[in-house]
Amino acid sequence: MPRLMVLGHAVIDHVFALAEAPVAAEEYRAVGYRAVGGGMAANAAVAIRRLGGEVSFCGRVGDDAVGTAIRDGLVAEGIDTTYLTTRPGRISPLSGVMVDPTGQRTLANYTDPQLFEGIDGLPGRLDDDIHVVLTDYRWNAGAVHLLALAKDTGRISILDFDRNAPKDLTLLACATHIVFGEAGLKALTGRRKLERALRAARKWTDAWLGVTAGSRGVLWLEGQDIHEMPGFEVDSVDTLGAGDVFHGAFALALAEGKRESEAIWFAQAAAALKTTRFGGREGSPTRAEVTAFLADRPAPEVSVVPPLRRRMRRAFTRG
């Protein structure tokens, strides 16, 4: 069984299901509610564990009831929390999430600005049985440290880079694989077209580059070519945590020796299953569920995206 180390954000999500999408600043009555563990990296760690991997989680919480709940939730999933440290006097991260009838979410998160200062509490070296390191960007200094440890010792180091991520070129350079969220890639490069944005990101890193693009699926750069794999069509009820499940499943598949295209297929299946269930992390699927889901579906169709050509402006003369 492969072992992975995951670093980053762990929160408690207060999830409200709404009968209609919020459109104005007014009161909305929820038709469902759950308080569940969340956070990009923590959700990915849970996904890895449920899919059959061993996980050590690195993060920080405050010395409060929320921090205790975060730790207890990860331990209940069978995750090693040796490197989840408690910071005296700090507030643990928490979020309020509204999910509309189509499964789309609106989220507000609070993270103590001093919670992730420095890198104390992290290992100075990786155990020999750590196959892959996965981080989000919330603990920037910690991510740089852990990704560099992995890359420098010839191991796979994956960065989850999404909306609001810092434009830290050091962070980008430390990873062997970077999976962007669509908004994060566009914000980093200033490019609207994902194909051009992926190529633009190449100037900052020699890592494998991919981007999740919602219903379009996943695009990735291979040599000079952009490859694209469509996502699965499912009846979505809650997209909260789906991207995190994708990252966890992708990391586990690489740890198991799968090629990137195979890992994407597996990860998209896990993420699709998650969206069919309400409650964020609670909907993360098991390995048996993903295996059964893929058994009824054909092998993925991977296409090469034709190069985007600049529009040539014709010059007109008068007279």
N, C-alpha and C positions, 0 to 999 in steps of 0.2 A: 504494500500500500504506500503510495507516494506521500511525502510530507512536504507541506508548504508553509511559508511564513507570510502573514498578511499584516500590513501596517496602515493605520489611518483612523478614520472617524467612526465612533460608536455612539449612538444616541438612543433615546426613547422617543418613539413617534406616537403622537396622539392623532389617530386617523378617524376622520368623520366622513361617512358616506352621505352624499346629498342627493335629493330627488331631482335637482336641477343644477345646472352649471352656474356658479356665482358670476354675476355681471355688473353688480353695483355694490356700493358700500352700505349694506343693510343687513338685517338679521336673517339667517338661514337656519331652518330646523333640520337636524341630521336624522336620517332614517337608520343609521347604524354607527357604531363606535367601537374601536378597539385601541388599547394602549399596547404597543408592541416594540420590541427591540428594532433598531434601524441603524442607519449610517452606511455610507458607501462601502467602506472596507469591512465593517462588521457583517453586513449582509453577504458580501462576497465570501467571507470566511464560513458563514453558516451554509451557503450553497456548496462550497467545497466539501464540508463535512457530510452533508446529506447525500452528496453524490459519491462518497466513498473515500475521500482523502483525509489525511491527518493534518491538523492545522494548529499553528501557534499564532496567537494574535498579539500585536504590539499596538498599544494606544494609551490614552490617558483619560481619567475621569476625575471629578471633584469628590470631596469627602461629604457626600450628601446621599439622600435616599435614591435619587436618580442614578448616581454612580453605582450604588449597590445593586440596583435592578439591572443595569447594563451588564455588570460582571456576572450576576447570577444567571442571566439569560444565556450568555455565552457558555458558561460552565455546563448548563443544562443541555446544551447541544453537543457536548463532548469536546469543546475547544480548549486548548491550553492557554491560560491567561497569565502565565508567569511574567510576561512583559507588558501587561496592562497595569499601569501604575496609577496610584491615587495621589492627587495633588492637594495638599491641605489648603483650605481657604478658597479654592476655585469652584466654579459652578459646572456641573456636568452638562454636556450638550443635550438639547431636547428640541423637538419639532412639533408644529401643528400642521396637519395635512388634511386637505379637503379633496375628496374624490367624487367626480361627477358621474352621471349615469353611463357615460361612454367609457369610463375607466381612466380618464385623464385626471391628473392631480395638480393641485395648487399647494405649494409648500412654503412654510416660513420656518427657518432654523435659527436658534441662538447657540453660539459657541463662545465661551469665555475667551477673550482675546489674549489672555496670558496663559491659557491652558497648555499650549503647544510650544512654549519657548524652550530652546535648547534640545539636547538629545540624551540627557541623563535617563537612565533606566533601560536603554537599548543595549543589545549584545555587542561586544567588540569584535566578534567573529561569528560566522555561521556554523552551526553543527554540520557535520559531514553528510547527514541524511536529509538535509534541506535541499529539495530539488529545484524549487521555484520560489521567488519572492514577488509578491504583488502589493502595490501601494496605491492609495489615492493621493491627492495633493494637499489635503487639509493640514497634515503635519509636515510642512515643507522640509524643514531641516532633518527630520527623522526619515523622510522618504529619500532624500539625497544620500544619507548615510547608509540606509539598508540596501537601496538599489546599487550603490557603488560597491558594497561588500559582495553582493551577488555577482555583478558583472566582472569584477576584478578577479574572482575565483572561477570564472568560466561557467557560471550558472545563469539560468534564465531570470531576467528581472523585468517585470511588467508594470507599466505606469497607466493608471486610469486617469485620463486627462479630460475634464469636462468643463461645463460652464463655471465661470468665476475662478478658474484655476490661475495661479500667478504665472506671468510670462517669465519663468525662471529657466534660462538656457542650461544652467547646471543640472537641473532636474531632468530636462529632456535628454541631455547627453549621457545620463547615468543608466538609462534603461536599454535593454536589448529589444523590447517590444513596447510600443505605445498604442493603446486603443483609445482614440478620441471619441467623445460625444460630438454630435454634429455641431452644436452651438459652440463648444469649446474650440474645435478646430477652426471654425469661421472667425471666432474672436481673436485667436492667436495669429492667423495669417492675413486677416482682412479680405479674404476671398469668399465670394458667394457660392461659387460652384465647388462641390466637394472634390471633384477630380483635380482641379487646379490647386485647391487648398492642400490636398495631400502632397502634391509635388512641391508646393511652396514650403511645407514643413520639413522637407528633406534637407534644407540648408542648415538646420539646427542640430541634426542628429543622423547617425548611421543606423538607427534602430529600424526594425520592421514596423511599418506604419499601417494602421487600419482605422476605420471610423464606422460607428454604428449610426444608421440612418433611418431609424423607425421602421415603418412598413416597407421601405425600399430594401432593407436588409443591411448588409455589411459590404463596404468597399475597402480594398487594401492595395497597397503599392508593391508590385513584384517586378524588380528591375525597372524598366521604363513604362511598364504596362499597369493600368488600373484594372483590377479584377473585381467582380461584383457577384454576390450570392444573395438571392432574394430571401426574405424572411418567411415564416410560416403563417398561414391564415388561421386565426382562432377567434373565438368570441371573447373579446377582452372585457374584463370587469374592473381591473385595477392594475395600472402600470407601475405603481410604486414599488421600487426595488428591482424591477426587471433588468435594468442595465447593470445593477450590481451582481445579480445572478449570472448574467452573461459573462462578466469579467471573472467571476469565480470559476465558472464551468470552463471557460477558455483556458485559464491558468492550470486547472487540474488536467485538462486534456493534453496540454503541452508537457506537463510533468509525467504523464503516462506515455509519452513518446509519439504522440500524434503530430502530423503535419499541421501547419496553420489552417489550411482549408478544412481539414477534418475537424479541428478544434472549433472553428467557427460554426460548422453545421451542428455539432453537439451543443455548443453554447446557445445558439439560436433556439434550439428545441427546448432547453431548460428555461430560457427567458420567456418563450411563448407560453409554456405551461404555467409559469408564475402569473402571467397576466390574466389567466382564466379564474383566478382566486382572489378574493378580497382579503386585505389585511397585511400588505407589505411583506415583510420577511416570513410571516406565517405560511405564505403560499409557495415558498421555495420547494421545488420538487425533490424526490428521492431518485437514486440511480435507476431503480426498477421502473419508475414512472417514465423517465426519459427514454429508457431502452424500449419500453412498450410503445411510446409515442412515435419513435423513429421506425419501429418495425412495420408500421402501417403506411410509411411514406417512402417515396422513391429517393434515390441518391440525389444530392443537390446538383443543380445546374449552375455552373460557374461560367460567367461570360467575361470577355475582355471589353471594357468600355472604349468605344472609338475616341480618338483624341479630339478635344474641343479645338476648333479652329477659329481664329480671330475673324471677325467680320471685316471684310475689305470695303472701304468706302470708295465709291466711284467718284472720280473727279469730273465735274461737268464744266463745260465752257459755254459762254454765251456768244451769240452772234452767228 
